[in-house]
Amino acid sequence: MDDFTAVDGKTPFEAAEVDLRPGKTVLVQIDLQNDFLHPDGHYAQNGIDIAHMRRVIEPIVRLTEEARRRGVPVVWTQHGTKGVEDGGPFMKLRPFLRDGGLRQKTWGYEIFDALSPHPDDWYVEKTRLSGFFATNLDVILRGLKAKTVIFTGVLTNQCVAATSKDASFRDYMPIVVEDCTGTTLPNLHDPAIEMMRVGWSAVSQLDTVMGQLAEFPLNNAGPR
């Protein structure tokens, strides 16, 4: 078996089938912050190509608007720390973050404004790759009666992968929207997506998810 895709001619995994249901679905958007996405953010200002991350902007605008129209709660995670001391390995392995970037209570830490975050959305502050580690994300999702969690955001191979995996550990059904995720290393995007697909998450495209959400009743309770 050279390609590790088949055992005795059979594929050793089954792709997850996701059934989005009103009242049981939550949209979690990972780390869509100025420091990652804005041309004036810390990543771009330190010479990192943010083009692949910025590809998510228009698709996420569409998805968020539809989620609001259909009464799907929207949760935003924000990655950052006070300094290097509480930043952990993620920050220590990135010299360009030692003197700034992804710092709490800064402009770069805020959600990218073009994505239209609302004050009554849910916000989760995190200091590690997984949005579940030492945060209240699980409490929020259980309070919202989530069964399926739609994931978007950055970085595909880092925080999106880590958070979606942790969601599966907690028996949620994660679904990663491929064209709503991006990374600083585009060559790792497809392998990360495939890793999620065969390991712990459903993977879908925006148009498919939009079609499923279109079957939900319209929301009359406000933007959340």
Order of alpha helices (4+ residues) and beta strands (2+ residues): beta-alpha-alpha-alpha-alpha-beta-alpha-beta-alpha-beta-alpha-beta-alpha-beta-alpha
